Amino acid sequence: MLTFDRTLSAEKFKSLREKHNFTQGQLALLLGVTQPAIAYYEKKGVKNFWIVYRLALTLDCKVSDLI
């Protein structure tokens, strides 16, 4: 797992999901993870680069816009 020194905060992750009207299940399918993983990210934040990268692709933005 590739990690980096920046974290996508739990609050920002959840607000982005809600802003784009995704359920946890829908976002899980798009990111290739499980719904419980999405719930975890919404509580603890995301340090895994690939999850942040896939989220950026899904939201059509840059990784730097997310962290």
A tleap script that builds the chain and sets N, CA, C and O, in Angstrom:
source leaprc.protein.ff14SB
mol = sequence {
  NMET LEU THR PHE ASP ARG THR LEU SER ALA
  GLU LYS PHE LYS SER LEU ARG GLU LYS HIE
  ASN PHE THR GLN GLY GLN LEU ALA LEU LEU
  LEU GLY VAL THR GLN PRO ALA ILE ALA TYR
  TYR GLU LYS LYS GLY VAL LYS ASN PHE TRP
  ILE VAL TYR ARG LEU ALA LEU THR LEU ASP
  CYS LYS VAL SER ASP LEU CILE
}
set mol.1.N position { 0.853 -1.176 0.000 }
set mol.1.CA position { 0.000 0.000 0.000 }
set mol.1.C position { 0.896 1.235 0.000 }
set mol.1.O position { 1.823 1.347 0.803 }
set mol.2.N position { 0.612 2.133 -0.887 }
set mol.2.CA position { 1.361 3.379 -0.981 }
set mol.2.C position { 0.697 4.416 -0.089 }
set mol.2.O position { -0.477 4.742 -0.264 }
set mol.3.N position { 1.456 4.929 0.864 }
set mol.3.CA position { 0.951 6.004 1.711 }
set mol.3.C position { 1.792 7.244 1.456 }
set mol.3.O position { 2.888 7.164 0.901 }
set mol.4.N position { 1.277 8.367 1.859 }
set mol.4.CA position { 2.012 9.603 1.695 }
set mol.4.C position { 1.803 10.446 2.934 }
set mol.4.O position { 0.963 10.124 3.774 }
set mol.5.N position { 2.558 11.520 3.052 }
set mol.5.CA position { 2.549 12.290 4.288 }
set mol.5.C position { 1.358 13.225 4.431 }
set mol.5.O position { 1.269 13.964 5.411 }
set mol.6.N position { 0.460 13.204 3.489 }
set mol.6.CA position { -0.742 14.035 3.557 }
set mol.6.C position { -1.946 13.126 3.768 }
set mol.6.O position { -1.964 11.985 3.306 }
set mol.7.N position { -2.919 13.626 4.450 }
set mol.7.CA position { -4.123 12.849 4.714 }
set mol.7.C position { -5.334 13.618 4.211 }
set mol.7.O position { -5.445 14.827 4.413 }
set mol.8.N position { -6.226 12.913 3.562 }
set mol.8.CA position { -7.531 13.472 3.223 }
set mol.8.C position { -8.366 13.308 4.487 }
set mol.8.O position { -8.650 12.185 4.904 }
set mol.9.N position { -8.752 14.407 5.089 }
set mol.9.CA position { -9.450 14.339 6.369 }
set mol.9.C position { -10.787 13.624 6.245 }
set mol.9.O position { -11.408 13.605 5.182 }
set mol.10.N position { -11.207 13.048 7.335 }
set mol.10.CA position { -12.490 12.352 7.385 }
set mol.10.C position { -13.629 13.300 7.040 }
set mol.10.O position { -14.542 12.942 6.295 }
set mol.11.N position { -13.572 14.492 7.578 }
set mol.11.CA position { -14.632 15.472 7.339 }
set mol.11.C position { -14.719 15.860 5.860 }
set mol.11.O position { -15.808 15.959 5.297 }
set mol.12.N position { -13.561 16.075 5.246 }
set mol.12.CA position { -13.559 16.467 3.836 }
set mol.12.C position { -14.024 15.312 2.961 }
set mol.12.O position { -14.772 15.515 2.004 }
set mol.13.N position { -13.583 14.101 3.286 }
set mol.13.CA position { -13.997 12.933 2.519 }
set mol.13.C position { -15.520 12.799 2.533 }
set mol.13.O position { -16.147 12.611 1.491 }
set mol.14.N position { -16.100 12.898 3.721 }
set mol.14.CA position { -17.557 12.761 3.845 }
set mol.14.C position { -18.281 13.903 3.131 }
set mol.14.O position { -19.286 13.676 2.457 }
set mol.15.N position { -17.775 15.126 3.275 }
set mol.15.CA position { -18.458 16.254 2.644 }
set mol.15.C position { -18.387 16.159 1.119 }
set mol.15.O position { -19.336 16.542 0.434 }
set mol.16.N position { -17.285 15.658 0.585 }
set mol.16.CA position { -17.179 15.477 -0.867 }
set mol.16.C position { -18.176 14.430 -1.352 }
set mol.16.O position { -18.824 14.611 -2.383 }
set mol.17.N position { -18.297 13.336 -0.605 }
set mol.17.CA position { -19.255 12.296 -0.984 }
set mol.17.C position { -20.669 12.854 -1.001 }
set mol.17.O position { -21.429 12.629 -1.943 }
set mol.18.N position { -21.008 13.581 0.046 }
set mol.18.CA position { -22.353 14.142 0.149 }
set mol.18.C position { -22.592 15.227 -0.909 }
set mol.18.O position { -23.679 15.307 -1.481 }
set mol.19.N position { -21.593 16.046 -1.164 }
set mol.19.CA position { -21.715 17.114 -2.163 }
set mol.19.C position { -22.022 16.550 -3.547 }
set mol.19.O position { -22.760 17.157 -4.324 }
set mol.20.N position { -21.454 15.390 -3.848 }
set mol.20.CA position { -21.660 14.759 -5.156 }
set mol.20.C position { -22.794 13.740 -5.132 }
set mol.20.O position { -22.979 12.978 -6.081 }
set mol.21.N position { -23.544 13.738 -4.045 }
set mol.21.CA position { -24.744 12.895 -3.918 }
set mol.21.C position { -24.491 11.405 -4.114 }
set mol.21.O position { -25.302 10.707 -4.723 }
set mol.22.N position { -23.362 10.919 -3.596 }
set mol.22.CA position { -23.077 9.491 -3.614 }
set mol.22.C position { -23.469 8.890 -2.275 }
set mol.22.O position { -23.248 9.494 -1.226 }
set mol.23.N position { -24.051 7.701 -2.316 }
set mol.23.CA position { -24.200 6.941 -1.077 }
set mol.23.C position { -22.838 6.314 -0.781 }
set mol.23.O position { -21.953 6.303 -1.636 }
set mol.24.N position { -22.681 5.798 0.422 }
set mol.24.CA position { -21.430 5.102 0.732 }
set mol.24.C position { -21.240 3.912 -0.204 }
set mol.24.O position { -20.128 3.649 -0.662 }
set mol.25.N position { -22.317 3.202 -0.484 }
set mol.25.CA position { -22.238 2.038 -1.368 }
set mol.25.C position { -21.850 2.400 -2.789 }
set mol.25.O position { -21.043 1.710 -3.411 }
set mol.26.N position { -22.419 3.478 -3.305 }
set mol.26.CA position { -22.087 3.914 -4.664 }
set mol.26.C position { -20.624 4.314 -4.769 }
set mol.26.O position { -19.934 3.934 -5.715 }
set mol.27.N position { -20.154 5.089 -3.784 }
set mol.27.CA position { -18.763 5.526 -3.825 }
set mol.27.C position { -17.825 4.335 -3.657 }
set mol.27.O position { -16.760 4.292 -4.273 }
set mol.28.N position { -18.209 3.380 -2.837 }
set mol.28.CA position { -17.400 2.174 -2.665 }
set mol.28.C position { -17.209 1.458 -3.997 }
set mol.28.O position { -16.096 1.051 -4.330 }
set mol.29.N position { -18.282 1.302 -4.756 }
set mol.29.CA position { -18.176 0.653 -6.067 }
set mol.29.C position { -17.248 1.426 -6.995 }
set mol.29.O position { -16.440 0.825 -7.704 }
set mol.30.N position { -17.356 2.736 -6.999 }
set mol.30.CA position { -16.523 3.561 -7.872 }
set mol.30.C position { -15.048 3.510 -7.492 }
set mol.30.O position { -14.176 3.588 -8.357 }
set mol.31.N position { -14.773 3.380 -6.198 }
set mol.31.CA position { -13.381 3.367 -5.740 }
set mol.31.C position { -12.803 1.963 -5.650 }
set mol.31.O position { -11.600 1.798 -5.445 }
set mol.32.N position { -13.651 0.949 -5.803 }
set mol.32.CA position { -13.163 -0.424 -5.734 }
set mol.32.C position { -12.894 -0.900 -4.321 }
set mol.32.O position { -12.004 -1.719 -4.090 }
set mol.33.N position { -13.670 -0.382 -3.372 }
set mol.33.CA position { -13.546 -0.797 -1.972 }
set mol.33.C position { -14.928 -1.213 -1.461 }
set mol.33.O position { -15.903 -1.194 -2.212 }
set mol.34.N position { -15.006 -1.580 -0.209 }
set mol.34.CA position { -16.281 -1.969 0.382 }
set mol.34.C position { -16.957 -0.776 1.048 }
set mol.34.O position { -16.317 0.238 1.329 }
set mol.35.N position { -18.246 -0.909 1.292 }
set mol.35.CA position { -18.974 0.156 2.003 }
set mol.35.C position { -18.401 0.373 3.400 }
set mol.35.O position { -18.283 1.523 3.823 }
set mol.36.N position { -18.037 -0.691 4.146 }
set mol.36.CA position { -17.416 -0.445 5.452 }
set mol.36.C position { -16.101 0.344 5.361 }
set mol.36.O position { -15.756 1.084 6.282 }
set mol.37.N position { -15.376 0.184 4.257 }
set mol.37.CA position { -14.149 0.977 4.075 }
set mol.37.C position { -14.484 2.455 3.955 }
set mol.37.O position { -13.785 3.300 4.512 }
set mol.38.N position { -15.551 2.769 3.230 }
set mol.38.CA position { -15.977 4.167 3.093 }
set mol.38.C position { -16.359 4.724 4.470 }
set mol.38.O position { -15.985 5.847 4.810 }
set mol.39.N position { -17.098 3.946 5.257 }
set mol.39.CA position { -17.476 4.378 6.608 }
set mol.39.C position { -16.223 4.632 7.446 }
set mol.39.O position { -16.176 5.595 8.211 }
set mol.40.N position { -15.218 3.784 7.310 }
set mol.40.CA position { -13.956 3.958 8.031 }
set mol.40.C position { -13.271 5.253 7.609 }
set mol.40.O position { -12.822 6.018 8.462 }
set mol.41.N position { -13.184 5.509 6.307 }
set mol.41.CA position { -12.543 6.739 5.821 }
set mol.41.C position { -13.274 7.976 6.337 }
set mol.41.O position { -12.653 9.009 6.589 }
set mol.42.N position { -14.592 7.870 6.492 }
set mol.42.CA position { -15.370 9.006 6.994 }
set mol.42.C position { -15.171 9.226 8.491 }
set mol.42.O position { -15.545 10.271 9.023 }
set mol.43.N position { -14.591 8.252 9.161 }
set mol.43.CA position { -14.301 8.399 10.596 }
set mol.43.C position { -12.833 8.713 10.862 }
set mol.43.O position { -12.506 9.448 11.794 }
set mol.44.N position { -11.940 8.144 10.026 }
set mol.44.CA position { -10.501 8.229 10.302 }
set mol.44.C position { -9.687 8.997 9.266 }
set mol.44.O position { -8.530 9.333 9.520 }
set mol.45.N position { -10.276 9.283 8.096 }
set mol.45.CA position { -9.523 9.935 7.023 }
set mol.45.C position { -8.852 8.909 6.129 }
set mol.45.O position { -8.940 7.705 6.369 }
set mol.46.N position { -8.180 9.397 5.095 }
set mol.46.CA position { -7.558 8.517 4.099 }
set mol.46.C position { -6.090 8.875 3.938 }
set mol.46.O position { -5.757 10.011 3.599 }
set mol.47.N position { -5.200 7.896 4.183 }
set mol.47.CA position { -3.768 8.086 3.944 }
set mol.47.C position { -3.286 7.298 2.740 }
set mol.47.O position { -2.153 7.484 2.295 }
set mol.48.N position { -4.121 6.427 2.209 }
set mol.48.CA position { -3.746 5.584 1.073 }
set mol.48.C position { -3.819 6.424 -0.197 }
set mol.48.O position { -4.887 6.905 -0.576 }
set mol.49.N position { -2.673 6.593 -0.848 }
set mol.49.CA position { -2.608 7.430 -2.043 }
set mol.49.C position { -3.561 6.956 -3.128 }
set mol.49.O position { -4.212 7.775 -3.777 }
set mol.50.N position { -3.654 5.638 -3.337 }
set mol.50.CA position { -4.463 5.128 -4.441 }
set mol.50.C position { -5.947 5.402 -4.248 }
set mol.50.O position { -6.669 5.610 -5.223 }
set mol.51.N position { -6.406 5.405 -3.019 }
set mol.51.CA position { -7.810 5.746 -2.765 }
set mol.51.C position { -8.039 7.221 -3.081 }
set mol.51.O position { -9.034 7.578 -3.712 }
set mol.52.N position { -7.121 8.069 -2.643 }
set mol.52.CA position { -7.238 9.506 -2.938 }
set mol.52.C position { -7.159 9.737 -4.446 }
set mol.52.O position { -7.904 10.551 -4.992 }
set mol.53.N position { -6.270 9.031 -5.110 }
set mol.53.CA position { -6.123 9.155 -6.564 }
set mol.53.C position { -7.407 8.742 -7.278 }
set mol.53.O position { -7.876 9.451 -8.169 }
set mol.54.N position { -7.979 7.596 -6.891 }
set mol.54.CA position { -9.225 7.137 -7.519 }
set mol.54.C position { -10.377 8.094 -7.226 }
set mol.54.O position { -11.249 8.296 -8.071 }
set mol.55.N position { -10.382 8.682 -6.035 }
set mol.55.CA position { -11.412 9.665 -5.715 }
set mol.55.C position { -11.266 10.893 -6.615 }
set mol.55.O position { -12.257 11.429 -7.111 }
set mol.56.N position { -10.032 11.329 -6.819 }
set mol.56.CA position { -9.793 12.474 -7.706 }
set mol.56.C position { -10.272 12.173 -9.124 }
set mol.56.O position { -10.881 13.029 -9.766 }
set mol.57.N position { -10.004 10.979 -9.611 }
set mol.57.CA position { -10.482 10.595 -10.947 }
set mol.57.C position { -12.007 10.589 -10.989 }
set mol.57.O position { -12.608 11.069 -11.950 }
set mol.58.N position { -12.622 10.050 -9.959 }
set mol.58.CA position { -14.078 9.968 -9.892 }
set mol.58.C position { -14.717 11.347 -9.875 }
set mol.58.O position { -15.755 11.568 -10.500 }
set mol.59.N position { -14.090 12.275 -9.155 }
set mol.59.CA position { -14.644 13.624 -9.016 }
set mol.59.C position { -14.113 14.583 -10.079 }
set mol.59.O position { -14.465 15.763 -10.086 }
set mol.60.N position { -13.262 14.075 -10.982 }
set mol.60.CA position { -12.672 14.872 -12.060 }
set mol.60.C position { -11.941 16.097 -11.496 }
set mol.60.O position { -12.203 17.237 -11.880 }
set mol.61.N position { -11.023 15.821 -10.578 }
set mol.61.CA position { -10.199 16.888 -10.011 }
set mol.61.C position { -8.787 16.360 -9.785 }
set mol.61.O position { -8.504 15.200 -10.087 }
set mol.62.N position { -7.909 17.191 -9.263 }
set mol.62.CA position { -6.531 16.805 -8.975 }
set mol.62.C position { -6.425 16.306 -7.545 }
set mol.62.O position { -7.201 16.702 -6.675 }
set mol.63.N position { -5.449 15.425 -7.311 }
set mol.63.CA position { -5.190 14.961 -5.946 }
set mol.63.C position { -4.898 16.165 -5.049 }
set mol.63.O position { -5.352 16.212 -3.906 }
set mol.64.N position { -4.152 17.127 -5.557 }
set mol.64.CA position { -3.814 18.309 -4.752 }
set mol.64.C position { -5.048 19.116 -4.340 }
set mol.64.O position { -5.004 19.859 -3.360 }
set mol.65.N position { -6.140 18.971 -5.082 }
set mol.65.CA position { -7.385 19.651 -4.696 }
set mol.65.C position { -8.041 18.987 -3.481 }
set mol.65.O position { -8.847 19.602 -2.783 }
set mol.66.N position { -7.683 17.731 -3.242 }
set mol.66.CA position { -8.338 16.972 -2.186 }
set mol.66.C position { -7.609 17.024 -0.844 }
set mol.66.O position { -8.227 16.877 0.210 }
set mol.67.N position { -6.292 17.235 -0.891 }
set mol.67.CA position { -5.520 17.183 0.363 }
set mol.67.C position { -5.041 18.548 0.803 }
set mol.67.O position { -4.382 18.667 1.835 }
savepdb mol mol.pdb
quit
